[in-house]
Amino acid sequence: MPHTLTGNPRPIPVLVYHQIDEAPPKGRPFRSLYVSPGAFSRQMKLLKLLGYTGLSMSDLQPYLRGERTGKVVGITFDDGYLNNLIHALPVLARHGFSSTCYAVSGLVGQTNRWDESIGIAQTPLMDAAQMRQWVAGGQEIGSHTRTHVKLPDMDDAAALAEIAIGKTELQTMLDKPVRHFCYPYGHFQPRHVDMAMDQDFQTATTTQRSRCRAGTNMLQIPRVPIVRSTSLPLFWLKIASAYEDRRQR
């Protein structure tokens, strides 16, 4: 069965965040993946002032399929950090925005252990009750595999287990369907796209840089990275111009 393609008549940016918190001290790796609570608040306020609505992947689907049109932006968070609940949820709720947070089912309530070997600070991840609080606040949980693995490094059976069990464990915790997936590290091969389709995921997001354009595979959706150094003028360029489209690999 062919993968579903998007039919949106205008490019749609799908933003990707990681941690919404103050960055660790200089010299620590991947400080860029922290966006301060103040910066995040200003970015969401700018979206609202410009007439955009921030949407989860479920809420974004009618726009991706071309069934609805409007000024919309997808908002996603990778990994399921507790600081997303603490700092991002109140801002999203204030503006009436929804978003999707991709959680790692086997590490729920623990820390980002997949980063420990490269010196990234260990940060709490949401536990099951906190994820339910996130959902009760109008947001969505997607799957980021069971243990945040590099899928191309695994054999097919192990990769499929990571994708399938990651989904079922989250569904059990939330007592809700989990319909959206994100490839850890952005690493995947065509066989992993087929696995995501076989698990009935409706969308899967990547780290490929671009706004989502008509004809994009719904299981290979590119995103727009928002990082610590993203100023408000650059934020506007990323969502409203071809700035990110030119960076597509």
C-alpha positions in Angstrom: 0.0 0.0 0.0 1.5 3.4 -0.9 2.3 5.8 1.8 -0.2 8.7 2.2 1.1 12.0 0.8 0.3 15.4 2.1 -2.0 17.7 0.1 -1.5 21.0 1.8 -1.7 23.9 -0.7 0.8 26.0 1.2 3.9 25.0 3.2 3.2 24.1 6.8 6.0 24.4 9.4 6.2 21.7 12.0 8.3 23.0 14.8 10.6 20.7 16.9 11.6 21.5 20.5 13.4 19.4 23.0 13.8 21.0 26.5 12.0 24.1 27.6 14.3 25.1 30.4 17.4 27.2 31.2 20.5 25.8 29.5 23.2 24.1 31.6 26.6 25.9 32.0 28.8 26.7 29.0 30.9 23.7 27.9 28.1 21.2 28.3 27.2 19.3 25.1 24.0 20.1 23.2 23.2 23.3 25.1 21.5 24.3 21.8 18.6 21.9 22.5 17.4 24.0 25.4 15.0 26.9 24.8 14.4 29.1 27.8 10.9 29.4 29.2 10.9 33.1 28.4 12.0 32.5 24.8 9.4 29.9 24.3 6.7 32.2 25.7 7.7 35.0 23.4 7.7 32.6 20.4 4.2 31.4 21.1 3.0 35.0 21.6 4.5 35.9 18.3 2.7 33.1 16.6 -0.6 34.2 18.1 0.0 37.9 17.1 0.8 36.8 13.5 -2.5 34.9 13.4 -1.1 31.4 13.5 -2.6 28.5 15.5 -0.2 25.9 17.0 -1.5 22.4 16.5 -0.7 18.8 17.6 0.0 16.3 14.8 -3.6 15.0 15.1 -5.1 18.5 14.9 -2.7 19.3 12.0 -3.7 16.3 9.8 -6.7 17.9 8.1 -4.4 20.8 7.0 -1.7 18.4 5.9 -4.2 16.5 3.8 -5.5 19.7 2.3 -9.0 19.3 3.8 -8.7 22.6 5.7 -6.6 25.7 5.1 -5.4 28.4 7.4 -2.4 29.8 9.2 -1.3 26.8 11.2 2.0 25.5 12.7 2.7 22.0 14.0 4.3 22.0 17.5 6.3 18.9 18.6 8.6 18.1 21.5 11.0 15.2 21.4 11.7 12.8 24.3 9.0 13.7 26.9 10.9 15.9 29.3 9.1 17.0 32.5 10.2 20.6 31.8 7.8 20.5 28.8 4.9 20.0 31.2 6.2 22.5 33.7 7.1 25.3 31.3 5.5 24.7 28.0 2.0 23.5 28.9 0.9 26.8 30.7 2.0 28.8 27.6 0.3 26.5 25.1 -2.9 26.5 27.2 -2.9 30.3 27.4 -2.9 30.7 23.7 -5.2 27.8 23.0 -2.5 25.8 21.2 -2.1 22.0 21.1 1.1 20.0 20.5 2.5 16.5 20.4 5.2 15.3 22.7 7.0 12.1 21.7 7.7 9.9 24.7 10.2 7.0 25.2 7.9 4.3 26.7 10.6 2.3 28.5 12.1 5.3 30.2 8.9 7.0 31.4 9.5 8.6 34.8 13.3 8.2 34.4 15.9 10.4 32.6 17.4 10.7 29.2 19.8 7.8 29.7 20.5 7.5 26.0 22.5 10.7 26.3 24.5 9.8 29.3 27.5 8.4 27.5 28.1 11.7 25.7 27.9 13.8 28.7 24.5 15.4 28.3 23.0 16.4 31.6 20.4 13.9 32.9 17.0 15.5 33.1 13.7 14.0 34.4 11.2 12.6 31.9 7.5 12.7 32.5 6.0 9.7 34.3 2.7 8.2 33.4 0.6 10.4 35.6 2.4 13.5 34.3 1.8 12.4 30.7 -1.9 12.0 31.5 -1.8 15.6 33.0 -0.2 16.7 29.7 -3.1 15.1 27.7 -5.7 16.5 30.1 -4.2 19.9 29.3 -5.2 19.6 25.7 -1.9 18.1 24.4 -1.0 14.8 22.8 1.6 12.0 23.4 3.3 10.4 20.4 5.8 7.5 20.4 9.6 7.8 20.2 10.3 4.0 20.4 10.7 2.1 23.6 14.3 3.0 24.5 15.4 5.8 22.1 17.5 3.6 19.8 19.2 4.2 16.5 16.9 2.1 14.3 19.4 1.5 11.5 21.8 -0.1 13.9 19.3 -2.9 14.8 18.1 -5.9 13.0 14.5 -5.9 11.7 13.0 -7.9 14.5 14.6 -5.6 17.2 13.6 -2.4 15.3 10.1 -3.6 14.9 9.9 -4.5 18.6 11.1 -1.0 19.6 8.4 0.6 17.3 5.6 -1.7 18.2 6.2 -2.0 22.0 6.8 1.7 22.3 3.3 2.3 21.0 1.5 -0.3 23.0 3.2 0.6 26.3 2.2 4.2 25.9 -1.4 3.3 25.0 -1.6 1.2 28.1 -0.3 4.0 30.3 -2.6 6.6 28.7 -5.6 4.4 28.0 -5.7 6.2 24.6 -4.6 5.5 21.1 -1.1 6.7 20.1 -1.2 7.6 16.4 2.0 9.5 15.8 5.7 8.5 15.8 9.1 10.2 15.7 12.3 8.5 14.5 14.9 8.7 17.3 17.9 10.9 16.3 16.1 11.3 12.9 17.8 8.1 11.8 15.7 5.7 9.7 15.7 3.7 6.5 12.8 2.8 4.1 12.1 -0.4 6.0 11.5 1.6 9.2 8.9 3.7 7.3 7.2 0.5 6.3 7.3 -0.6 10.0 5.7 2.6 11.1 3.0 2.2 8.5 2.4 -1.4 9.6 1.9 -0.2 13.1 -0.9 2.1 11.9 0.9 5.3 12.7 -0.8 8.2 10.9 2.3 10.4 10.8 6.0 10.1 11.5 8.4 13.0 11.9 12.0 13.3 11.1 14.9 15.7 11.6 15.0 16.6 7.9 14.8 20.4 7.7 12.0 22.0 5.7 8.4 23.1 6.0 6.0 20.4 5.1 5.0 20.8 1.4 2.4 19.2 -0.8 3.4 15.6 -1.7 5.4 15.0 1.4 5.2 11.4 2.7 3.1 11.5 5.9 5.6 9.1 7.5 8.6 11.2 6.6 7.5 14.7 7.7 10.3 17.2 7.9 10.5 19.7 10.7 11.8 23.2 11.6 14.3 23.1 14.5 13.9 25.7 17.2 17.0 26.0 19.4 18.5 28.2 22.1 20.0 30.6 19.6 16.8 31.1 17.6 16.0 34.8 17.8 12.5 36.1 17.2 13.4 37.5 13.8 14.9 34.1 12.8 11.9 32.3 14.3 9.6 34.4 12.0 11.9 33.6 9.0 11.8 29.9 9.8 8.0 29.7 9.8 7.0 32.3 7.2 9.7 32.1 4.5 11.6 29.5 2.5 14.5 29.8 5.0 14.2 26.1 6.2 13.1 24.8 2.8 16.6 25.7 1.5 18.2 23.6 4.2 16.4 20.4 3.2 18.9 17.5 2.8 
